[in-house]
Amino acid sequence: MRQCLIDLGHEISEPTSEQVFLDEYPRTGGYNPINEVDMSSFAGADETCPQLPKGLWG
């Protein structure tokens, strides 16, 4: 997903280390690159770079 968002022109940070992810998860919910997309572009980015595989829920 990160690379897909970068390919759309969004600046997305590098994923955190596993330890930082674990330490920050209770407070931040962890690293999620879609959270770095501006709200004005969110719908298009989510459509092009879905967070979950298509058909996951049926």
Sequence and secondary structure as in RCSB ss.txt:
>XXXX:A:sequence
MRQCLIDLGHEISEPTSEQVFLDEYPRTGGYNPINEVDMSSFAGADETCPQLPKGLWG
>XXXX:A:secstr
 HHHHHHTT        HHHHHHHHHHH    GGGGS HHHHHHHHHHS SS TTTT 
